[in-house]
């Protein structure tokens, strides 16, 4: 069994722990053992150390990575921001001068960054290590006839030169579409598929500008696809789509709402896990589509001989 | 008729400041604007990002724009880095400018909570209500992170205290 260090970050364990629970259910069931990284903290978020000092950013990121190095595992995170921050910090520390300066800081807390653990996104592991065939075999419910608008988010795509796993064309990403199609659903291209959702620093700096970008993206999704759900592999995008649809609805900007899932939540549902554990926290209602996903008619009959 | 007055000394100082803070590619910029064309911040209405921010720095106008909030609207998405034909890595310039602003405490007060959260719990985002949410989905109330680990918190505090952030008196 493959083994990987589960780096939690902040948003997933504290705001959307049902996403964390979905990781803990689906990865072991798909043959990837998750090892906790005890004492790991914030990546650190873009608005903290990275906005003040490069070496402090690298030291806080480096400290997190050393926990995985000591355990002899690579790092997997489900948060795009953490993925970007840790990947870039590791990239900066490839320069010997930077590494030396950062290790002088880490030495004060009894640590040394070696660079032996790689940084992966949960989506990377699903697409490259587990693969769509194994995902197809694990399903208890199939999603045929359901349409998904995918939202990969920004930090999993750019800058591609600091990442281990790359899309063929980062401006036309296909990995998340592949993963959704593996469940039997349809996950078509749409014009603003790679566009930013407006979460992050932009939202804390100017919420109206953030909502402006978000509204344009949401309208594109609704008008071009009119999907049954939006599926993302970024916890920040998840929060934006989940909470900001409610704001737009209250303001009368939209008169609809589209259920939102983190990909592993949808996968966990299709694998038959309990929605009370893996998809239980959201402002935008999901119970209708969850009931549809886990309905009797979608059950894959394991007893069927499949021509054997 | 007077033209734009360029003060070479001021330009050199601005460029050095930004390069020292991590914007090492700035001098390679030819002002083509490829970065701004793909920038979600520019699209959302933050004018002083990517090309225009770099232009101001290359003109030596650093103090003049210190209060600009555009840089804090940067998503750090790095679309700019991906498309830049000159390998400037514009996002690194934007963040270097942020560091210049932060060093002068030209920062939004909204960021102070995350700095304190990071210092106290090791997490920039933390909320006590998470315990209830975690219990609800069948997870232990406290995750295996720095939040429940005094030694980890001490390590993070030691790193932060001796950093430029500590010197600014943020904690």
Interface residues (C-beta under 8 A of the other chain):
Chain A: X8 X10 X11 X13 X14 X15 X17 X18 X20 X21 X24 X36 X37 X38 X39 X40 X41 X42 X44 X45 X46 X47 X48 X49 X50 X51 X52 X53 X54 X55 X56 X59 X60 X63 X84 X105 X106 X108 X109 X110 X111 X154 X155 X157 X158 X159 X160 X170 X171 X195 X196 X198 X200 X201 X202 X204 X205 X206 X209 X210 X212 X213 X276 X277 X278 X280 X281
Chain B: X21 X22 X40 X41 X43 X44 X45 X46 X69 X72 X73 X74 X75 X76 X77 X78 X79 X81 X82 X89 X91 X95 X98 X99 X102 X103 X107 X108 X110 X111 X114 X115 X118 X121 X122 X123 X124 X125 X126 X127 X130 X133 X134 X136 X137 X138 X139 X143 X144 X145 X146 X147 X149 X151 X152 X153 X154 X155 X156 X158 X159 X160 X162 X163 X164 X165 X168
